[in-house]
Each structure stands twice: as C-alpha cells, then as structure tokens.
C-alpha cells in the first residue's frame, strides 16, 4: 500500500487571522476526508514571546521569527500568509520562487501593480495559489451560487446589493492602527471589508464593468501609540454604484462607522424569476422568493441551510445544528488541500484576487456623482 502523502504547513501571522487559519488547519483533517495528512510545522511572527505562545496555544510545532526562514525550509509545502497587506507581495513572490503552494489573506495586495507581480510569480512557478475569501465557502452562500447557476431566480440578474458594516473605529478616540494607514493597508474599509463583497459580487453575478463611487474619512487625525497625532489617509466608508458586464446593476456599501454593527454582511440578488437574500448575522439562513409560487402563498421563504445535502454541511452536525464563522475557514483549507493534491485550479486564486484588486483600484479612482 503506497505511503499516504503529508503536507507541511507554515503560517505567517499570529493575530486575528492567524488564529482563524490555525483553527482551520487543525480542524480540516478531523472533519473532512482529505487526500493528505496535514503537519502544522511552524508559525511565524515578529514578536518572539508572542509567537512562542501562539505556537503552543494554536497547535504549531515550532515558532519562527523570520519569515525568510520559512521560505528557505525545503520541508515546508504550503505557506499561509496572514500578515498586514504591505508584506503580501514580497512573501508570496518569494514562496512561489521556492516552489511552495500559497494561501493568502485578502485583499491580495495593496494595488494592481503588486497583485499583478504576485500573479506572474505563481504562474511562472506553477504553484497552487488561493486567496482566502472565506465567505464563498459559507454553506448558505455556496447554496445561493448553486441556485443562481441552476436558474432558480431566473435566466437574468437585475440587481446585486451588498453592505458590509462594522463600527470598531467609530470612536474618534480609537488609536491609529495599520489598517488606517495607506502605506500598509492600501485602502480603508474598501479593501478591508469591501473586498469581500466585491468578491461575492463577482462570484455570484459576474465580472464588474463600470463603477462610480463616493468615500469619506470621518476622522482625519488619530493618536499613535506614542500619543502623537497622525493623519488617517484611508477611507472610513465608501458607497459604490456600477454595472456588471451582464448589465445587472451593482450597489455596494462598506463602512467601519455603522454604530451597533459589529460584522454585518448582507446581500440581496434580484433576478427575472425570483430573489435571494443573505445576512451573515443569520448565516445558516437563506431567504428565497420564487415568482412561480401560487399567488396565495407567494412570498420570501426561509431555507435553513443545515441539511446534509447542502454544501459542506454533511461534514458537520445533524440537520438543524447550526455552524459558525470559523467553519468557512475550515472549508477553505479543505478545498485548498484537495486542489493541491489533485493539481487542480482552485478559486478564488491569485488571478481572481487581481480582478478584485482592479475593481478596488477603479473605485479609488472613480469620479463621484455630479455636484449640486
């Protein structure tokens, strides 16, 4: 009997996304029938003590301080990038040149130029690559995609509306962090959370053709860790209207100034036969309207996405037992591992990330509506 393949993973980043990805690497082989064993070989961070604690708590074999040591290690098969945006390109390009498969957090890069270099690198090296847009792999969203593709809401899509709203920087006394600095983040709410709904728009409806946008930085100066005032040079909120190549209308909003909204992601899609609506705060529920229903019973119905035949759900609990945010990362890792072993393309890949980055850049350049 041939020896089962093992894949050694190194994760670069120890904070919020590092924890989410660590959990995914730990749980994926326990709940999915993966074609390879997973070895959580190393976690890398800049703070020696913090990285050592993360390795112990999150289940990694060792802690590494220099990401270049990860790249140089011939035993590492997969590099998972969960660092601030300004280091994505450098790390990914180096990993590709070293022949390693790459999973990278979103947004892929700070701008189109960086994203294009990353795409060129993975194509030259012919290595597996994926952007972690985990919301594609929420079972409810995956079911919506199946329903759209099978014509459940009609042969034509008219509208896609999405809103991603948070409030974690709405306090004017919140300090300056890297997500509020363009040299690190690239953009503000647009790239941080707007990238997710742009990716969902592309995934569910199609490629975006044109955009117009307005944005605002509500708090233009914040205090650094040293209590020194510094300029905020990214957007706090952005609103976008546009059109898809298939002529559907696009309407997006991303804001980190929506008091009371901690992580609200909603979308509604209207088609020639029906509609679909989703709210991440009720992530196991998909709302479906079918105009073919009889008049006396026509209306939005709730599909509770917990049945074993729903996407991904059969790997978890019995019907009616809901899953959560962290499961979307497990599904991402499971699909990525399967694609690596099968040598198949996985989406969203770096090319998808570049397409989304082009939309982000176009929104930043977009002319606002006419002044009155």
Secondary structure in CASP SS format (residue, H / E / C, confidence):
PFRMAT SS
TARGET T0000
AUTHOR 0000-0000-0000
METHOD secondary structure of the structure
MODEL  1
X C 1.00
X C 1.00
X C 1.00
X C 1.00
X C 1.00
X E 1.00
X E 1.00
X E 1.00
X E 1.00
X E 1.00
X E 1.00
X E 1.00
X C 1.00
X C 1.00
X C 1.00
X H 1.00
X H 1.00
X H 1.00
X H 1.00
X H 1.00
X H 1.00
X H 1.00
X H 1.00
X H 1.00
X H 1.00
X H 1.00
X H 1.00
X H 1.00
X H 1.00
X H 1.00
X H 1.00
X C 1.00
X C 1.00
X C 1.00
X C 1.00
X C 1.00
X E 1.00
X E 1.00
X E 1.00
X E 1.00
X E 1.00
X E 1.00
X E 1.00
X E 1.00
X C 1.00
X C 1.00
X C 1.00
X H 1.00
X H 1.00
X H 1.00
X H 1.00
X H 1.00
X H 1.00
X H 1.00
X H 1.00
X H 1.00
X H 1.00
X H 1.00
X C 1.00
X C 1.00
X C 1.00
X E 1.00
X E 1.00
X E 1.00
X C 1.00
X C 1.00
X H 1.00
X H 1.00
X H 1.00
X H 1.00
X H 1.00
X H 1.00
X C 1.00
X C 1.00
X C 1.00
X C 1.00
X C 1.00
X E 1.00
X E 1.00
X E 1.00
X E 1.00
X C 1.00
X C 1.00
X C 1.00
X H 1.00
X H 1.00
X H 1.00
X H 1.00
X H 1.00
X H 1.00
X H 1.00
X H 1.00
X H 1.00
X H 1.00
X H 1.00
X H 1.00
X H 1.00
X C 1.00
X C 1.00
X C 1.00
X E 1.00
X E 1.00
X E 1.00
X E 1.00
X E 1.00
X C 1.00
X C 1.00
X C 1.00
X C 1.00
X C 1.00
X C 1.00
X H 1.00
X H 1.00
X H 1.00
X H 1.00
X H 1.00
X H 1.00
X H 1.00
X H 1.00
X H 1.00
X H 1.00
X H 1.00
X H 1.00
X H 1.00
X H 1.00
X C 1.00
X C 1.00
X C 1.00
X E 1.00
X E 1.00
X E 1.00
X E 1.00
X C 1.00
X H 1.00
X H 1.00
X H 1.00
X H 1.00
X C 1.00
X H 1.00
X H 1.00
X H 1.00
X H 1.00
X H 1.00
X H 1.00
X H 1.00
X H 1.00
X H 1.00
X H 1.00
X H 1.00
X C 1.00
X C 1.00
X C 1.00
X C 1.00
X C 1.00
X C 1.00
X C 1.00
X E 1.00
X E 1.00
X E 1.00
X E 1.00
X E 1.00
X E 1.00
X E 1.00
X E 1.00
X E 1.00
X C 1.00
X C 1.00
X C 1.00
X C 1.00
X C 1.00
X C 1.00
X C 1.00
X C 1.00
X C 1.00
X C 1.00
X C 1.00
X C 1.00
X H 1.00
X H 1.00
X H 1.00
X C 1.00
X H 1.00
X H 1.00
X H 1.00
X H 1.00
X C 1.00
X C 1.00
X C 1.00
X H 1.00
X H 1.00
X H 1.00
X H 1.00
X H 1.00
X H 1.00
X H 1.00
X H 1.00
X H 1.00
X H 1.00
X H 1.00
X H 1.00
X H 1.00
X H 1.00
X H 1.00
X H 1.00
X C 1.00
X C 1.00
X C 1.00
X E 1.00
X E 1.00
X E 1.00
X E 1.00
X E 1.00
X E 1.00
X E 1.00
X E 1.00
X E 1.00
X C 1.00
X C 1.00
X C 1.00
X C 1.00
X E 1.00
X E 1.00
X E 1.00
X C 1.00
X C 1.00
X C 1.00
X C 1.00
X C 1.00
X E 1.00
X E 1.00
X E 1.00
X C 1.00
X C 1.00
X C 1.00
X C 1.00
X C 1.00
X E 1.00
X E 1.00
X E 1.00
X E 1.00
X E 1.00
X E 1.00
X E 1.00
X E 1.00
X C 1.00
X C 1.00
X C 1.00
X C 1.00
X E 1.00
X E 1.00
X E 1.00
X E 1.00
X E 1.00
X E 1.00
X E 1.00
X C 1.00
X C 1.00
X C 1.00
X C 1.00
X C 1.00
X C 1.00
X C 1.00
X C 1.00
X E 1.00
X E 1.00
X E 1.00
X E 1.00
X E 1.00
X E 1.00
X E 1.00
X E 1.00
X C 1.00
X C 1.00
X E 1.00
X E 1.00
X E 1.00
X E 1.00
X E 1.00
X E 1.00
X H 1.00
X H 1.00
X H 1.00
X C 1.00
X C 1.00
X E 1.00
X E 1.00
X E 1.00
X E 1.00
X E 1.00
X E 1.00
X C 1.00
X C 1.00
X C 1.00
X C 1.00
X H 1.00
X H 1.00
X H 1.00
X C 1.00
X C 1.00
X C 1.00
X E 1.00
X E 1.00
X E 1.00
X E 1.00
X C 1.00
X C 1.00
X C 1.00
X C 1.00
X C 1.00
X C 1.00
X C 1.00
X C 1.00
X H 1.00
X H 1.00
X H 1.00
X C 1.00
X C 1.00
X C 1.00
X C 1.00
X C 1.00
X C 1.00
X C 1.00
X C 1.00
X C 1.00
X H 1.00
X H 1.00
X H 1.00
X H 1.00
X H 1.00
X H 1.00
X H 1.00
X H 1.00
X H 1.00
X H 1.00
X H 1.00
X H 1.00
X H 1.00
X H 1.00
X H 1.00
X H 1.00
X H 1.00
X H 1.00
X C 1.00
X C 1.00
X C 1.00
X C 1.00
X C 1.00
X C 1.00
X C 1.00
X H 1.00
X H 1.00
X H 1.00
X H 1.00
X H 1.00
X H 1.00
X H 1.00
X H 1.00
X H 1.00
X H 1.00
X H 1.00
X H 1.00
X H 1.00
X H 1.00
X H 1.00
X H 1.00
X C 1.00
X C 1.00
X C 1.00
X C 1.00
X C 1.00
X C 1.00
X C 1.00
END
